[in-house]
Amino acid sequence: MSKVVSNKEKKSFSKKLFRRSSVRSVGSFMNRVLRTLSTLSHFSTDEQAAEDEKDDAGSILTTTGGSLPSDDSDCGGFPFGDKVPGVAGLKNHGNTCFMNAILQCLSNTELFAEYLALEQFKGGESTSSSSEKAKSNGVLVVQKKGNQQQQQDAGEVTEQLSGLVRALWTFEYTPQHSRDFKNVVSKSALQFKGNSQHDAQEFLLWLLDRVHEDLNHIIHPEIVPPTKPPVEEENAPEGSPLPAPGSFVQELFQAQYRSSLTCPHCQKQSNTFDPFLCISLPIPVPHTRPLYVTVVYQGKCSHCMRVGVAVPLSGTVSRLRQAVAQETKIPTQQIVLTEMYFDGFHRSFCDDDDDLEVIQESDSIFAFETPELFRPEQIRSKRGGSPHANLNQNNLKYGTDNNRISTQIQEPSTPPQSPNKNSGQAEKIVLLVCNRACAGQQGRRFGNPFILYLERTVTWDVLQKEILEKMRHLLRPGVLVQVGPFTLRVVGVVGITYLLPQEEQPLCHPSVERAFKSCGPGGPPHVKIVVEWDKETKDYLFKRTEDEYIPDAESVRQSKEQHLQPQTCSLAQCFQLYTKEEQLAPDDAWRCPHCKQLQQGNIKLSLWTLPDILILHLKRFRQDGDRRMKMQNMVKFPLRAWTWRLTW
């Protein structure tokens, strides 16, 4: 992952990214903290503390007054039994998980915890008798007695945070510490008042900013905060800003990133430098998501099968139609997409330009295979084959239905438009049919849906026979079917939607015509009809059909395995995605100062400097329609020897 560079480049790059070494062992940190806090805690007596002050820094205090040699390379061996300093749970006051997570991170950040636990922000007030002595940058210095109350209020958050961190490291933590801290935070920031859950990163940035303000509230006018070492001139473009940090917080956590905008015409580059305290890294995610579709095949005995397809995260309905066509070998022109639940038909997806985000993984989507409705010359021009070729490739045998389809293909005809426009032969129409027991809100769909392809001029008796023929395999043996055992309702239109047995040609009813014309450009034109049965007739004629089995294709299992298992990526891949070069959109065109013209420049983000402590935030949530989806991707995070690429 690292690049081979010359010694000069290494030296220059090192000076650019890293300001100073801040690697300290936890054992050394514990030495300093425990020796200093011994006078503030119950670890030892005053005499033992005074005696320890005379000793070398190579020992830490025990609870019995003895000393224990310390090893800077080892953070273990503390003389407190099974307890480990700094490792303690925090009481959850309502929904303060977000707050506790940040407090745990900061209290275990060595440099920051030492700064707070030893109260270094007080200018040595806790470790020295001269409270008036000014310290380094980021020190609260009391100078004017008249402003003491104002200064105390300004530093209240930092004071409470310091006490909480010190309590965690001295085994003196009680729920009252975190409760007091939460109350102070609620008083200073109303957005965190109450027991609501909040974003942890938002709280972290607020807390660091508040501590920064507290530390800079009263600074001795003669004390100038130390600046970062300047960037090598050969690496820093002219005018690159490198402001000095104004407090210990910025000195510890703040660095700069560079935003480079390159003109595609003259290749001139414009750089902008901005500070950051935290980097929010995107997580690489798959570019597809799974959808599960129940396919209703045409034929004498229509059967169903559930398939799994992968569709892009952002796209149109046409991508779903294409995915179903590829999985089932059904031409896209013969697929009707609709939504069905226990009570019948719901949404239709007739417009291929609709946003695919309206369909979620949990939606019950059905894809109906319909007969070919195009003219032979259209078929030849689109597919380059014979007009008499059988375009259905799912190897089903259709019996008499197949004869009707073949006859339709051999005789040129235009797609159906209205019952008053015939082309010499009886016009046909595609019907999507489902059965429903009972009417109204109590109605429930039963059996599998199916497709009918009938002439518009058929009578009620013929229509009834066609429907019963499709349901023959569900009929009880030996039952007698009476005339008109059901009613027909047209779906998707307003006004009168029921077709009556008195209609001589029910498929020429105005409601059928309205539903036919309302079909969008995606898929063949069709009409959806619900066959409604009263409960007594349904129970008399049919076997138990509510739980009719729909098998899953192998693609369902494959799709679940592909999309449900956590994806693994490295932290380096997250940085590569974060620093990926992108081109400006036309609406965001940038006026190049050299070309003097609007250009769609290429913008790239990179890290110009690194702080002593780098805070990384992983974007675990993404928007999926109206829902927020949490990504379970495993991110491989190196604990040591992480090599930084020059391009970062």
C-alpha positions in Angstrom: 0.0 0.0 0.0 2.9 2.3 0.5 5.0 3.8 -2.3 8.8 3.8 -2.7 10.0 7.4 -2.4 13.4 9.1 -2.2 14.9 10.2 1.1 14.2 13.8 0.3 10.6 13.0 -0.4 10.3 11.0 2.7 11.6 13.8 4.8 9.4 16.4 3.2 6.3 14.2 3.4 7.0 13.4 7.0 7.3 17.1 7.9 4.1 17.8 6.0 1.9 15.1 7.7 3.4 14.8 11.1 4.2 17.7 13.5 5.8 15.9 16.4 6.0 12.5 18.0 3.3 11.8 20.6 3.7 8.1 21.2 3.6 7.3 24.9 3.0 4.1 26.6 0.0 3.5 28.8 2.3 2.4 31.6 4.1 5.8 31.5 0.8 7.6 31.4 -0.4 5.6 34.5 2.8 6.6 36.3 2.2 10.3 35.8 -1.5 10.1 36.5 -1.4 7.9 39.6 1.6 9.7 41.2 -0.2 13.1 40.7 -3.6 11.9 41.7 -2.3 10.2 44.8 -2.9 13.4 46.7 -6.4 13.7 45.4 -7.6 10.2 45.8 -7.6 7.5 48.5 -4.8 5.5 47.1 -2.3 6.6 49.7 -1.6 8.9 52.7 0.0 12.3 52.5 3.2 10.9 53.9 3.4 8.2 51.2 2.7 10.8 48.5 5.5 13.1 49.8 7.9 10.1 50.0 7.0 9.1 46.4 7.8 12.6 45.2 11.4 12.0 46.1 11.6 8.8 44.2 12.4 8.4 40.6 9.5 8.2 38.0 10.2 4.5 37.6 7.7 3.4 40.2 4.1 3.7 41.0 2.3 3.7 44.3 0.6 0.7 45.8 -2.4 0.8 48.2 -0.2 -0.3 51.0 2.5 2.4 50.6 5.0 0.3 48.7 6.2 0.9 45.2 6.0 -1.2 42.1 8.5 -1.0 39.3 6.9 0.1 36.1 7.6 -0.9 32.6 6.7 1.6 29.9 6.2 -1.1 27.5 3.6 -2.8 29.7 0.2 -1.4 30.7 -0.6 -4.2 33.0 0.4 -5.2 36.5 -1.5 -2.4 38.4 -1.8 -3.1 42.1 -5.6 -2.9 42.3 -6.6 -6.5 42.1 -8.7 -7.3 39.1 -9.5 -3.6 38.5 -7.9 -1.7 35.6 -7.7 2.1 35.9 -9.8 3.9 33.4 -11.9 0.8 32.6 -15.4 1.3 34.0 -18.9 1.4 32.7 -21.0 4.6 32.7 -24.5 4.9 34.0 -27.1 5.4 31.2 -29.2 8.4 32.2 -32.2 7.9 29.8 -30.8 7.5 26.3 -27.3 8.7 26.9 -25.6 5.9 25.0 -24.3 8.4 22.5 -22.8 10.5 25.3 -21.3 7.5 27.1 -19.6 6.3 24.0 -17.8 9.6 23.4 -16.8 9.9 27.0 -15.3 6.4 27.0 -13.3 7.2 23.8 -12.0 10.5 25.2 -11.2 9.2 28.7 -9.0 6.5 27.1 -7.2 8.9 24.8 -3.9 9.2 26.6 -2.9 12.8 25.9 -6.4 14.2 26.4 -7.1 12.2 29.5 -3.8 13.2 31.1 -4.5 16.8 30.3 -7.9 16.6 32.0 -7.1 14.2 34.9 -4.1 16.2 36.0 -6.1 19.4 35.6 -3.3 20.9 33.5 -5.9 23.4 32.1 -5.9 25.2 35.4 -2.3 26.4 34.9 -0.9 24.0 37.6 -3.4 25.1 40.2 -3.9 21.5 41.4 -0.2 20.6 41.4 1.3 24.0 42.3 0.5 26.7 44.8 1.0 29.6 42.3 -2.4 29.7 40.7 -1.7 33.1 39.1 1.2 31.7 37.0 0.4 31.6 33.3 0.9 28.3 31.5 1.0 27.3 27.9 -1.8 27.6 25.4 -5.3 26.4 26.3 -4.9 27.2 30.0 -7.7 28.7 32.1 -6.0 31.6 34.0 -7.8 33.5 36.7 -6.7 37.2 36.4 -9.6 39.5 37.3 -11.5 38.9 40.5 -14.6 40.7 39.1 -15.0 38.2 36.3 -14.6 35.0 38.4 -18.2 34.0 38.2 -18.3 34.5 34.5 -15.1 32.5 34.1 -16.5 29.7 36.3 -19.6 29.4 34.2 -17.6 29.4 31.0 -15.4 26.6 32.1 -18.1 24.5 33.8 -18.3 21.8 31.0 -14.5 21.4 31.1 -14.5 21.2 34.9 -17.2 18.5 35.0 -15.5 16.6 32.2 -12.2 16.7 34.1 -13.8 15.5 37.2 -15.5 12.6 35.4 -12.3 11.5 33.7 -10.4 11.7 36.9 -13.0 9.7 38.7 -12.8 6.9 36.0 -9.0 6.7 36.5 -9.1 6.7 40.3 -11.9 4.2 40.8 -14.1 6.9 42.4 -16.7 7.0 39.6 -20.4 7.0 40.8 -23.5 7.6 38.6 -23.6 11.1 40.2 -20.5 12.1 38.2 -22.1 11.3 34.8 -25.4 12.8 36.0 -23.8 16.1 36.9 -22.0 16.1 33.5 -25.2 15.5 31.6 -26.9 18.3 33.5 -24.1 20.8 32.7 -24.3 19.7 29.0 -28.1 20.2 29.0 -27.7 23.6 30.4 -25.0 24.6 27.9 -26.6 23.0 24.8 -30.4 22.8 24.8 -30.4 20.2 21.9 -29.0 17.6 24.3 -31.6 18.4 27.0 -33.9 15.6 28.0 -33.7 11.8 27.4 -33.7 11.7 23.6 -31.1 9.8 21.6 -28.7 11.9 19.6 -25.9 11.4 17.1 -22.6 10.5 18.8 -20.4 12.3 16.3 -22.5 15.4 16.6 -22.0 15.4 20.4 -18.3 14.8 20.0 -17.8 17.8 17.8 -19.9 19.9 20.1 -17.9 18.8 23.2 -14.5 19.4 21.6 -15.7 22.8 20.4 -17.0 23.7 23.9 -13.8 22.6 25.6 -11.9 24.6 23.1 -14.0 27.7 23.9 -13.5 27.1 27.7 -9.8 26.9 27.3 -9.6 30.0 25.3 -12.1 32.1 27.3 -9.4 33.7 29.5 -5.8 33.5 28.0 -3.0 35.6 29.3 -2.5 38.3 26.7 1.2 37.9 26.7 1.0 34.1 26.0 1.0 33.3 22.3 -0.2 29.7 21.6 2.5 27.6 19.9 2.1 27.1 16.2 2.5 24.0 14.2 5.8 23.6 12.5 5.5 25.3 9.1 5.1 23.2 6.0 8.0 22.9 3.7 7.8 25.6 1.0 8.3 23.1 -1.7 5.2 21.3 -0.5 3.0 24.2 0.4 1.5 26.2 -2.4 1.7 30.0 -2.1 -0.8 31.4 0.3 -1.7 28.1 1.9 -3.1 29.0 5.4 -1.7 27.2 8.4 -3.2 29.0 11.4 -1.9 28.3 14.8 -4.2 26.2 17.0 -5.9 28.3 19.7 -6.1 25.7 22.4 -4.9 22.3 23.5 -7.9 20.7 21.8 -6.9 22.0 18.4 -3.2 21.3 19.0 -4.2 17.7 19.7 -7.0 16.9 17.3 -7.0 19.5 14.5 -5.3 19.2 11.1 -6.0 20.3 7.6 -7.2 18.8 4.4 -6.7 20.1 0.9 -9.4 20.4 -1.7 -7.8 20.5 -5.2 -9.8 21.6 -8.2 -8.2 20.9 -11.6 -9.3 22.5 -14.8 -9.8 19.8 -17.5 -8.8 22.3 -20.2 -5.6 24.0 -19.0 -4.8 21.5 -16.2 -4.2 24.4 -13.8 -4.9 23.5 -10.1 -6.6 25.6 -7.4 -6.1 24.5 -3.8 -8.2 25.3 -0.8 -7.2 24.4 2.8 -9.7 23.8 5.6 -9.3 22.5 9.2 -10.9 19.4 10.5 -11.3 17.7 13.9 -12.9 14.5 12.6 -13.0 12.7 9.3 -16.3 11.1 8.3 -15.4 8.1 6.1 -17.9 6.5 3.7 -18.1 2.7 3.7 -17.8 1.0 0.3 -21.1 -0.7 -0.3 -22.4 -3.0 -3.1 -23.8 -1.2 -6.0 -26.9 -3.5 -6.1 -29.6 -4.5 -3.8 -31.9 -7.6 -3.8 -35.5 -7.7 -4.9 -37.7 -10.8 -4.8 -40.3 -11.1 -7.5 -43.1 -13.7 -8.0 -43.2 -14.6 -11.7 -46.6 -15.7 -13.0 -46.0 -17.7 -16.2 -48.7 -17.9 -18.9 -50.1 -21.2 -20.1 -53.0 -23.5 -19.7 -52.3 -24.0 -16.0 -50.5 -20.9 -15.0 -47.9 -21.5 -12.3 -45.8 -19.2 -10.2 -42.2 -19.1 -9.0 -40.3 -16.7 -6.8 -37.0 -15.4 -8.2 -34.3 -13.1 -6.7 -32.7 -10.4 -8.8 -30.1 -7.7 -8.2 -31.0 -4.1 -9.1 -28.9 -1.0 -8.8 -29.2 1.2 -5.7 -30.4 4.0 -7.9 -32.2 3.5 -11.2 -35.5 3.2 -12.9 -38.2 0.5 -13.1 -36.8 -0.5 -16.5 -33.8 -2.0 -14.7 -36.0 -4.2 -12.6 -37.9 -5.3 -15.8 -34.6 -6.1 -17.5 -33.3 -8.1 -14.4 -36.5 -10.2 -14.4 -36.2 -10.8 -18.1 -32.6 -11.9 -17.8 -33.5 -14.3 -14.9 -36.6 -15.8 -16.5 -35.7 -15.6 -20.2 -39.0 -13.7 -20.8 -38.7 -10.8 -23.2 -39.0 -7.4 -21.5 -42.0 -6.5 -23.8 -44.0 -9.4 -22.3 -43.6 -8.5 -18.6 -46.1 -6.7 -16.5 -45.0 -5.5 -13.1 -47.5 -5.0 -10.3 -47.8 -5.3 -6.5 -50.1 -7.8 -4.8 -50.9 -8.6 -1.2 -53.5 -10.7 0.6 -56.4 -8.5 -0.5 -55.5 -8.3 -4.2 -53.9 -5.9 -6.6 -52.1 -2.7 -5.4 -49.6 -0.5 -7.2 -48.8 -1.0 -10.9 -45.4 -0.2 -12.3 -46.2 0.7 -15.9 -43.8 3.6 -16.4 -40.3 2.4 -17.0 -39.0 5.9 -16.1 -40.3 5.8 -12.6 -37.7 5.8 -9.8 -36.8 2.3 -8.6 -36.5 3.5 -5.1 -40.3 3.3 -4.7 -39.9 -0.5 -4.6 -38.4 -1.8 -1.4 -37.0 -5.3 -0.7 -40.0 -6.2 1.5 -42.6 -5.3 -1.1 -44.6 -8.1 -2.7 -43.9 -7.7 -6.4 -45.4 -9.9 -9.1 -44.3 -10.2 -12.8 -46.8 -11.5 -15.2 -45.7 -13.1 -18.5 -48.0 -12.0 -21.3 -48.4 -13.2 -24.9 -46.5 -11.4 -27.7 -48.5 -8.4 -28.9 -46.2 -6.8 -31.5 -46.4 -7.0 -35.2 -44.0 -9.3 -37.1 -42.1 -6.4 -38.7 -41.6 -4.9 -35.2 -40.3 -8.3 -33.9 -37.9 -8.7 -36.8 -36.5 -5.1 -36.5 -36.0 -5.5 -32.7 -34.7 -9.0 -32.5 -33.5 -9.7 -36.1 -35.2 -13.1 -36.2 -38.1 -14.8 -37.9 -41.6 -13.3 -37.2 -42.9 -16.8 -36.6 -40.4 -17.6 -33.9 -41.6 -18.7 -30.6 -40.4 -15.9 -28.3 -41.3 -17.6 -25.0 -38.2 -19.4 -23.8 -39.4 -20.9 -20.5 -40.1 -24.3 -22.3 -43.8 -24.4 -21.2 -46.4 -26.2 -23.3 -49.5 -24.1 -23.7 -51.9 -26.4 -25.6 -54.8 -24.4 -27.2 -53.4 -21.1 -25.8 -50.3 -21.6 -27.9 -52.4 -22.0 -31.0 -54.1 -18.7 -30.3 -50.8 -16.9 -29.8 -49.3 -18.4 -33.0 -52.3 -17.3 -35.0 -52.0 -13.8 -33.6 -48.3 -13.6 -34.5 -48.8 -14.8 -38.1 -51.5 -12.3 -38.9 -50.2 -8.7 -38.9 -52.1 -6.5 -36.4 -51.6 -3.3 -34.5 -51.6 -3.2 -30.7 -55.2 -2.9 -29.3 -56.3 0.6 -28.7 -60.1 0.6 -28.3 -63.1 -1.7 -29.0 -64.2 0.6 -31.9 -61.0 0.2 -33.8 -60.6 -3.3 -35.3 -58.2 -4.4 -38.0 -60.3 -7.0 -39.7 -60.1 -9.6 -36.9 -61.4 -9.7 -33.4 -59.2 -7.5 -31.1 -57.7 -9.3 -28.1 -56.9 -8.0 -24.6 -54.6 -9.2 -21.8 -56.3 -9.7 -18.5 -54.5 -10.1 -15.2 -56.8 -12.0 -12.9 -56.8 -12.9 -9.2 -59.5 -14.5 -7.0 -60.8 -13.1 -3.8 -63.2 -14.6 -1.2 -65.7 -12.1 0.2 -66.0 -8.5 -0.8 -65.1 -5.3 1.0 -62.4 -5.0 3.7 -62.9 -8.7 4.8 -61.9 -10.0 1.4 -58.8 -12.2 1.1 -57.1 -13.4 -2.1 -56.9 -17.1 -2.6 -55.1 -19.3 -5.2 -52.5 -18.1 -7.7 -53.2 -15.2 -10.1 -53.2 -16.0 -13.8 -53.3 -14.4 -17.3 -56.1 -14.5 -19.8 -55.8 -13.5 -23.4 -59.3 -13.1 -24.9 -61.1 -11.3 -27.7 -62.8 -8.1 -26.6 -66.2 -9.3 -28.0 -66.5 -12.5 -25.8 -69.7 -13.0 -24.0 -70.2 -13.4 -20.2 -70.5 -17.2 -20.5 -67.3 -17.5 -22.5 -65.5 -15.3 -20.0 -66.8 -17.4 -17.1 -65.7 -20.6 -18.7 -62.2 -19.3 -19.4 -61.8 -18.3 -15.7 -63.1 -21.6 -14.4 -60.8 -23.5 -16.9 -57.8 -21.7 -15.3 -59.0 -22.9 -11.9 -59.9 -26.4 -12.8 -57.0 -27.9 -10.8 -58.5 -26.3 -7.7 -62.1 -27.5 -8.1 -63.4 -30.2 -5.9 -64.1 -33.4 -7.8 -67.6 -33.9 -9.0 -68.9 -30.4 -8.2 -71.5 -28.7 -10.4 -70.8 -25.1 -11.4 -73.8 -22.9 -11.5 -74.2 -20.0 -13.8 -72.7 -16.7 -12.5 -71.1 -18.0 -9.3 -68.9 -14.8 -9.0 -68.7 -11.1 -9.8 -66.0 -9.3 -11.7 -64.4 -6.0 -10.6 -62.1 -3.9 -12.7 -59.1 -2.5 -10.8 -57.5 0.9 -11.2 -60.5 3.0 -12.4 -63.0 5.3 -10.8 -66.8 5.1 -11.1 -68.6 1.8 -11.8 -66.1 -1.0 -11.7 -68.2 -4.1 -11.7 -69.0 -6.1 -14.8 -72.4 -7.7 -14.7 -73.7 -11.0 -16.3 -76.3 -8.9 -18.1 -73.5 -7.3 -20.2 -73.5 -8.9 -23.7 -69.9 -8.1 -24.2 -68.4 -7.4 -20.7 -64.9 -6.6 -22.0 -66.3 -3.7 -24.0 -67.6 -2.0 -20.8 -66.4 1.6 -20.4 -64.6 0.7 -17.2 -62.5 -1.8 -19.1 -61.7 0.8 -21.7 -60.6 3.3 -19.1 -58.4 0.8 -17.4 -56.9 -0.2 -20.7 -56.0 3.4 -21.7 -54.5 4.2 -18.3 -51.6 1.7 -18.8 -48.2 3.4 -19.0 -45.5 2.8 -21.6 -43.8 0.1 -19.7 -44.9 -3.5 -20.6 -47.9 -4.5 -22.7 -51.3 -2.9 -22.2 -53.6 -4.9 -19.9 -56.5 -4.8 -17.5 -56.5 -6.1 -14.0 -59.7 -7.9 -12.8 -60.6 -9.3 -9.4 -62.9 -12.3 -9.3 -65.0 -12.0 -6.1 -66.6 -15.1 -4.6 -69.0 -15.3 -1.7 -67.6 -17.5 1.1 -70.2 -20.3 0.8 -69.7 -20.7 -3.0 -65.9 -20.6 -2.6 -65.9 -23.3 0.1 -68.3 -25.5 -1.9 -66.4 -25.3 -5.2 -62.7 -25.2 -4.2 -60.3 -27.1 -2.0 -58.2 -25.3 0.6 -56.2 -22.8 -1.4 -55.3 -19.9 0.9 -51.9 -21.4 1.5 -51.1 -22.4 -2.0 -47.3 -23.0 -2.2 -45.1 -20.9 -4.4 -41.6 -22.4 -4.8 -38.4 -20.4 -4.6 -35.9 -20.5 -7.5 -32.2 -21.0 -6.8 -31.7 -17.3 -7.5 -33.5 -16.4 -4.2 -31.0 -18.3 -2.1 -28.0 -16.9 -4.1 -29.3 -13.3 -3.8 -29.8 -13.6 0.0 -26.3 -15.0 0.4 -24.8 -12.3 -1.7 -26.5 -9.4 -0.1 -27.2 -10.5 3.5 -23.7 -11.5 4.5 -21.6 -8.7 5.9 -19.3 -7.3 3.3 -15.7 -6.8 4.4 -13.5 -3.8 3.5 -10.3 -2.2 4.8 -9.9 1.2 6.3 -7.6 2.0 3.4 -10.6 1.4 1.0 -12.7 3.8 3.0 -10.0 6.4 2.6 -9.7 5.7 -1.1 -13.5 6.3 -1.5 -13.2 9.4 0.6 -10.4 10.9 -1.5 -11.8 9.7 -4.8 -11.6 12.3 -7.6 -14.9 13.4 -8.9 -16.1 15.7 -11.7 -18.3 18.7 -11.0 -21.9 18.5 -12.2 -22.9 20.9 -15.0 -24.9 23.0 -12.5 -21.8 23.3 -10.3 -19.5 24.4 -13.0 -16.5 26.4 -11.8 -14.9 29.5 -13.4 -11.3 28.7 -14.0 -9.1 31.7 -13.1 -6.7 30.9 -15.9 -9.2 30.0 -18.7 -11.8 32.6 -17.6 -14.5 30.1 -18.5 -16.9 27.8 -16.7 -15.4 24.3 -16.5 -16.6 21.0 -15.0 -13.4 20.7 -13.0 -12.1 17.6 -11.3 -12.2 17.9 -7.5 -10.1 15.8 -5.1 -9.8 15.8 -1.4 -6.6 14.9 0.4 -5.1 15.1 3.9 -2.5 17.9 4.0 -1.5 17.5 7.7 -2.3 14.9 10.4 -3.1 15.6 14.1 -1.5 13.9 17.0 -4.8 12.1 17.6 -6.8 11.4 14.4 -10.6 10.9 14.9 -12.3 8.7 12.4 -16.1 8.4 12.0 -17.6 5.6 9.8 -20.8 6.5 8.0 -22.9 3.4 9.0 -26.2 4.6 7.7 -27.5 5.2 4.2 -30.9 6.4 3.0 -33.0 3.7 1.3 -36.2 5.4 0.1 -37.9 6.7 3.3 -35.9 4.4 5.5 -32.4 4.7 7.0 -30.5 1.5 6.5 -27.6 0.6 8.8 -24.7 -1.1 7.0 -23.2 -4.1 8.8 -20.0 -4.1 6.8 -16.9 -5.2 8.7 -14.1 -2.6 8.4 -10.6 -4.0 9.0 -8.9 -1.5 11.3 -5.1 -1.9 11.7 -4.0 -1.4 15.3 -0.3 -0.6 14.5 2.1 -0.1 11.6 -0.5 1.7 9.4 1.2 3.0 6.3 -0.2 6.2 4.9 -0.3 6.7 1.2 1.2 9.8 -0.3 -2.0 10.5 -2.1 -4.0 10.8 1.1 
